């Protein structure tokens, strides 16, 4: 029995699927202690959009440590924080015409969700929040209340309250006119729905099964929230920072949320970082009313600023969209013909192959076969039936195609055994 089995909690999960002992990584490749190589179609659940050990970002980080910079600073002023704010303002917000205050709220996306929910309730003096079927917003209690999956919710062991779920416009709720249904519930004094403080939404659901909300639906949701004085919160934790082919996933809809949550790849190098972007008029927290010990982790500020400079040095988003088209075309030509019941969906470089109509095997068998062949791949969606393709955005074309070839072979092998 190894040290992990002896001493690590039963709550561990990814290592049960990916059983190797990993040692080092470069861009979209992982290597074990014995030298085995794996292509990474997981990206730390979206935390390494810029690749493992990105050389441009690494250079900045090494300089930071070599100069004995302050690593932990709570929310005190530092040069690194100032540089990040200035970089984010001049390279991300201003070119998009966005005016947000930046809240540094801790090291996890869930902490950002908690902060956004608290701030929405504080502003509106209302408690209820609307979330959507298929949603995943985190595992702390407030975020978990907005998370739809039963397995995740069961872990709370307490009632999860003050959230009402409505059908997401893609997936099991596709037949619903969600916006009409929501507006009717808001205006009907016998609907049983308390006027919400906020609506929280992922413009593309990642854990929910790679469900991409229609652009017109997102515009309609923004208009509905404005009409009834409801704050619109966009959770861009996994699909922000360029994942959908735009820095913010909501850009394609031309909308401006009231609050935006960024984490995962905002840390630039896989470093822990979480921020909430707040329209200035809603920035009403009292000092320390929401805080966190690691909201001032300075290496993350350094890496985050470097990552923004790196992505803005060329047409990063266009490259992401181009690579997404490579994946889409490959799946269409090479993978879907394996079985007529397969389908695909996605946007940018978050893609999914849906196996839900194939009852002869579970998609986890494909993940296991792919891993044996040298590919790290995760699952998403109801009953874990969607094969989730989430490589670093910097992945080379030949490596991307090699990984897709492994996925195809793993699927074909799974089909041959049923």
Secondary structure, 3 states (H helix, E strand, C coil): CCHHHHHCCCCCCHHHHCCCCEEEEEECEEEECCCCEEEECCHHHHCCCCCECCHHHHHHHHHHHHCCCCCECCCCCCHHHHHHHHHHHHHHHHHHCCCCEEEEEECCHHHHHHHHHHHHHHHHCCCCEEEECCCCCCCCHHHHHCCCCHHHHHCCCCCCCCEEEECCCCCCCCCCCHHHHHHHHHHCCCCCCCCCCEEEECCEECCCCCEECCHHHHHHHHHHHHHCCCEEEEECCCCCCCCCCCCCHHHHHCCCCCEEEECHHHHCCCCCCEEEEECHHHCCCCCCCCCCCCCCEHHHHHHHHHHHHHHCCCCHHHHHHHHHHHHHHHHHHHHHHHCCCCEEEEECCEEEEECCCCCCCCCHHHHHHHHHCCEECEEECHHHCEEEECCCCCCCHHHHHHHHHHHHHHHHHHHHCC
